[in-house]
Amino acid sequence: MSVNQHWHDPVAESYAATIAHKVPGYHLLHELTVDRVEIELMGAASRILTVGAGGGEEIINMLQRNKDWHLTGVDPSQAMLDMAKRRVAQLHMQGRVTWYEIALDNVPVEKLYDAAVSLLVIHFVKDQMTFLKEIARRLEPGAPLMMAFIQGDPESPAFRQELHMLSLFMKRQGLGKDVFTSFQERLGVTTHPVSEEEMTGQLTEAGFQDIRPYFQAGMIKGLVCKRGRRKADER
């Protein structure tokens, strides 16, 4: 299992400043995700796994929401994780975050997590099934996963319409045409969209159940599901 490594270059430094101009509803997605976490955990003191933590947006929002949550941030990109660490340090909340600058499958499994969040990450993963199973292996039975991804079939007319919408959105945000063109050229190469139906099937096979949508803006879809109470995970 490997995650696209293009975040390792200096462009990573501009990520926090530009991502909201590339992803419709970016800030709302994060707000609703933390709302969903709060609802699922009912305010309890919890250990939350954040997969693809680079940038730090999810971690910052969760740290500020509940003082009893401890976050674990996982990201193989040093540049992205350093950015997240700096943002957390500015809040003086370093003591509530554990960092892993490694791939998810190298994160220890001795202590299971009460919830997991992975936003806008899985479409950069080629072996998505293994990625989902690795998340499931690290969750308590019944623990929720909040996940957002690029959905759709790139060969379909509907996806082409979504691409047109995205190009209009980026233009309104003041981004140059080259930004959209770069995104479009990565489809199927380093970015791997899947339909909601396919993602639901993968989640089910990976050991998740009670799969429901909680966010959508254009081609970005947010799903919440729960780790099933099943037999020991397959490696």
C-alpha positions as CSV (number, residue, x, y, z in Angstrom):
1,M,0.0,0.0,0.0
2,S,1.4,3.4,-0.9
3,V,0.0,6.9,-0.8
4,N,0.9,9.4,-3.6
5,Q,4.0,11.2,-2.5
6,H,3.7,14.4,-4.5
7,W,3.2,16.4,-1.2
8,H,6.9,16.0,-0.5
9,D,7.9,19.0,-2.7
10,P,8.0,22.7,-1.6
11,V,4.5,23.1,-3.0
12,A,3.3,21.5,0.2
13,E,4.0,24.8,2.0
14,S,1.2,26.5,0.0
15,Y,-1.3,23.7,0.7
16,A,-3.1,25.3,3.7
17,A,-3.4,28.6,1.8
18,T,-4.8,27.1,-1.4
19,I,-6.7,23.9,-0.6
20,A,-9.9,25.7,0.2
21,H,-9.8,27.3,-3.3
22,K,-9.5,23.8,-4.9
23,V,-12.1,21.8,-2.9
24,P,-15.7,23.1,-2.8
25,G,-17.0,23.2,0.8
26,Y,-13.6,22.5,2.3
27,H,-14.1,24.3,5.6
28,L,-17.7,23.1,5.9
29,L,-16.5,19.5,5.3
30,H,-14.2,19.8,8.3
31,E,-16.8,21.5,10.5
32,L,-19.4,18.8,9.8
33,T,-16.8,16.0,10.2
34,V,-16.0,17.2,13.7
35,D,-19.8,17.5,14.4
36,R,-20.1,13.9,13.3
37,V,-17.2,12.8,15.6
38,E,-18.8,14.6,18.5
39,I,-22.2,13.0,17.9
40,E,-20.6,9.5,17.5
41,L,-18.4,9.8,20.6
42,M,-21.0,11.7,22.7
43,G,-18.3,13.9,24.2
44,A,-16.4,11.0,25.8
45,A,-12.7,11.1,26.3
46,S,-11.4,9.3,23.2
47,R,-8.3,8.4,21.1
48,I,-8.9,9.5,17.5
49,L,-6.8,8.3,14.6
50,T,-6.3,10.9,11.8
51,V,-5.0,9.3,8.6
52,G,-3.5,11.8,6.2
53,A,-3.0,14.4,8.9
54,G,-0.7,16.7,6.9
55,G,-1.8,20.3,7.0
56,G,-3.4,19.8,10.4
57,E,-6.9,21.1,9.6
58,E,-8.7,18.1,11.0
59,I,-6.5,17.9,14.1
60,I,-6.8,21.6,14.8
61,N,-10.6,21.5,14.6
62,M,-10.9,18.4,16.9
63,L,-8.4,19.8,19.5
64,Q,-10.4,22.9,19.8
65,R,-13.7,21.1,20.0
66,N,-13.0,18.7,23.0
67,K,-10.2,19.0,25.5
68,D,-10.6,15.2,26.4
69,W,-9.8,14.0,22.9
70,H,-6.3,12.8,22.1
71,L,-5.3,12.8,18.5
72,T,-2.9,10.6,16.6
73,G,-1.8,12.1,13.3
74,V,-0.4,9.9,10.5
75,D,1.2,11.1,7.3
76,P,4.2,9.9,5.4
77,S,5.1,13.4,4.1
78,Q,7.5,15.2,6.4
79,A,6.7,18.6,4.8
80,M,3.0,18.2,5.4
81,L,3.3,16.8,8.9
82,D,5.7,19.6,9.9
83,M,3.1,22.1,8.8
84,A,0.5,20.3,11.0
85,K,3.0,20.3,14.0
86,R,3.6,24.0,13.6
87,R,-0.1,24.8,13.7
88,V,-0.7,22.6,16.8
89,A,2.3,24.2,18.5
90,Q,0.8,27.7,18.0
91,L,-2.2,26.5,20.0
92,H,0.1,25.0,22.7
93,M,-1.7,21.7,22.4
94,Q,1.3,19.5,21.5
95,G,0.7,17.3,24.5
96,R,-2.6,16.0,23.1
97,V,-1.2,14.8,19.8
98,T,1.0,11.8,18.8
99,W,2.6,12.0,15.4
100,Y,3.7,9.2,13.0
101,E,5.7,10.2,10.0
102,I,5.2,6.8,8.4
103,A,2.7,4.9,6.3
104,L,-0.5,3.7,8.0
105,D,0.5,0.0,7.9
106,N,3.5,0.8,10.1
107,V,1.4,2.4,12.9
108,P,1.3,0.2,16.0
109,V,-1.9,-1.8,16.6
110,E,-1.4,-2.6,20.3
111,K,-3.8,0.1,21.4
112,L,-7.0,0.5,19.4
113,Y,-8.7,3.8,18.6
114,D,-12.2,5.0,19.4
115,A,-12.7,6.8,16.1
116,A,-10.8,7.6,12.8
117,V,-10.9,10.5,10.4
118,S,-9.5,10.4,6.9
119,L,-10.4,13.4,4.7
120,L,-9.4,13.8,1.0
121,V,-6.8,11.0,1.2
122,I,-8.0,7.7,-0.1
123,H,-8.2,8.9,-3.7
124,F,-4.4,9.2,-3.6
125,V,-4.1,5.6,-2.6
126,K,-4.0,3.0,-5.4
127,D,-4.7,-0.1,-3.1
128,Q,-7.7,1.4,-1.4
129,M,-8.9,-1.9,0.0
130,T,-5.7,-2.5,1.9
131,F,-5.8,1.1,3.2
132,L,-9.4,0.6,4.6
133,K,-8.5,-2.7,6.2
134,E,-5.5,-1.1,7.9
135,I,-7.8,1.6,9.3
136,A,-10.2,-1.1,10.5
137,R,-7.4,-3.1,12.2
138,R,-6.7,-0.1,14.4
139,L,-10.3,0.6,15.5
140,E,-12.3,-0.7,18.4
141,P,-15.5,-2.6,17.4
142,G,-18.2,-0.1,16.8
143,A,-15.8,2.8,16.4
144,P,-16.8,5.3,13.7
145,L,-14.8,6.3,10.6
146,M,-15.4,9.6,8.9
147,M,-14.0,9.7,5.4
148,A,-14.2,12.0,2.4
149,F,-13.1,11.2,-1.1
150,I,-13.4,12.2,-4.8
151,Q,-16.3,10.1,-6.1
152,G,-17.4,9.2,-9.5
153,D,-16.4,7.3,-12.7
154,P,-14.0,9.4,-14.7
155,E,-15.3,7.9,-17.9
156,S,-18.9,8.9,-17.3
157,P,-20.7,12.0,-18.7
158,A,-21.8,12.8,-15.1
159,F,-18.1,13.0,-14.0
160,R,-17.3,15.3,-16.9
161,Q,-20.0,17.6,-15.7
162,E,-18.6,17.5,-12.2
163,L,-15.2,18.4,-13.7
164,H,-16.7,21.4,-15.5
165,M,-18.3,22.5,-12.2
166,L,-14.9,22.2,-10.5
167,S,-13.2,24.3,-13.2
168,L,-15.8,27.0,-12.7
169,F,-15.3,26.9,-8.9
170,M,-11.5,27.2,-9.2
171,K,-11.9,30.1,-11.6
172,R,-14.1,32.0,-9.2
173,Q,-11.5,31.4,-6.5
174,G,-8.9,33.2,-8.6
175,L,-6.9,30.1,-9.5
176,G,-5.2,29.9,-12.9
177,K,-6.4,27.4,-15.6
178,D,-3.2,25.5,-15.1
179,V,-4.3,24.4,-11.6
180,F,-7.4,22.7,-12.9
181,T,-5.5,21.2,-15.8
182,S,-2.9,19.8,-13.5
183,F,-5.7,18.2,-11.4
184,Q,-7.4,16.7,-14.5
185,E,-4.1,15.3,-15.8
186,R,-3.5,13.4,-12.5
187,L,-6.9,11.6,-12.7
188,G,-6.1,7.9,-13.0
189,V,-2.4,8.5,-12.6
190,T,-2.0,9.6,-9.0
191,T,-5.6,10.4,-8.2
192,H,-8.1,7.5,-8.2
193,P,-11.8,8.5,-7.9
194,V,-14.3,5.8,-7.2
195,S,-18.1,5.7,-7.2
196,E,-20.0,5.9,-3.9
197,E,-21.3,2.4,-4.7
198,E,-17.8,1.0,-5.1
199,M,-16.5,2.8,-2.0
200,T,-19.4,1.4,0.0
201,G,-18.5,-2.1,-1.3
202,Q,-14.9,-1.7,-0.3
203,L,-15.8,-0.4,3.2
204,T,-18.1,-3.4,3.7
205,E,-15.5,-5.8,2.6
206,A,-12.9,-4.1,4.9
207,G,-15.1,-4.7,7.9
208,F,-17.3,-1.5,8.2
209,Q,-21.1,-1.3,8.4
210,D,-23.9,1.3,8.9
211,I,-22.4,3.3,6.0
212,R,-24.2,6.7,5.5
213,P,-23.4,10.0,3.7
214,Y,-23.0,13.1,5.7
215,F,-21.5,15.6,3.2
216,Q,-21.4,16.2,-0.5
217,A,-20.2,19.2,-2.6
218,G,-19.6,18.5,-6.2
219,M,-17.4,15.4,-6.6
220,I,-16.4,15.4,-2.9
221,K,-18.4,12.9,-0.8
222,G,-18.2,12.4,3.0
223,L,-19.3,9.0,4.5
224,V,-19.6,7.9,8.1
225,C,-19.5,4.2,9.0
226,K,-18.7,2.0,11.9
227,R,-16.2,-0.8,12.5
228,G,-18.1,-4.0,12.5
229,R,-17.9,-6.5,15.3
230,R,-16.2,-9.2,13.4
231,K,-13.6,-12.0,13.6
232,A,-9.9,-11.2,13.8
233,D,-8.8,-9.1,10.8
234,E,-6.9,-10.6,7.9
235,R,-3.6,-9.1,7.2
